[in-house]
Amino acid sequence: MPTDIDREDVRTMLVGGAQIIETLPSKQYEEEHLPGAINIPLKRLDGQTTASLDRDNPVIVYCHDYQ
């Protein structure tokens, strides 16, 4: 179930082993992304593209819209 979290929550969760997914298009991800983030463009975010994630640790999904 999705849950909104703040910057401090993200820091704490990453230290605890959380994975962060950036849903930016590949070109934007290459230009700038959060350290350690995995790129899965939003249009490709599905069961197949997330199959390799560690299901024992939280997953943080992040998208920054430049518009």
C-alpha positions in Angstrom: 0.0 0.0 0.0 1.5 3.4 -1.0 2.4 5.7 1.9 3.7 9.3 1.7 7.0 9.8 3.4 9.3 12.8 4.0 13.0 13.3 3.4 14.0 12.1 6.9 11.9 8.9 6.5 13.7 8.2 3.2 17.1 8.6 4.8 16.2 6.3 7.7 14.7 3.7 5.4 17.7 3.7 3.0 20.1 3.1 6.0 17.8 0.2 6.9 18.2 -1.4 3.4 15.3 0.2 1.5 15.5 0.3 -2.3 14.8 3.5 -4.2 13.2 3.4 -7.7 13.3 6.6 -9.8 10.5 6.5 -12.5 12.1 9.2 -14.7 12.5 8.5 -18.4 16.0 7.0 -19.0 17.5 10.1 -20.5 16.5 12.3 -17.5 17.7 9.6 -15.1 21.1 9.5 -16.9 21.4 13.3 -16.5 20.5 13.4 -12.8 19.3 10.9 -10.3 19.4 10.1 -6.6 22.5 8.2 -5.5 21.9 4.5 -5.5 18.5 4.8 -7.3 17.4 2.1 -9.7 15.8 3.4 -12.9 12.5 2.0 -13.9 10.6 4.5 -16.2 7.0 4.9 -15.1 5.6 3.5 -18.3 7.6 0.3 -17.7 6.8 -0.1 -14.0 5.2 -3.5 -13.7 5.6 -6.9 -12.2 8.3 -7.9 -14.7 10.5 -4.9 -14.3 10.3 -5.1 -10.5 10.8 -8.8 -10.2 14.5 -8.4 -9.2 13.8 -6.2 -6.2 14.4 -7.6 -2.7 10.9 -8.3 -1.4 12.2 -8.4 2.2 13.1 -4.7 2.1 10.9 -1.6 1.6 10.7 -0.1 -1.9 10.6 3.7 -2.2 9.2 4.9 -5.6 10.2 8.5 -6.5 9.3 10.6 -9.5 10.2 14.2 -10.0 8.1 16.0 -12.6 10.0 18.9 -14.1 6.8 20.5 -15.5 
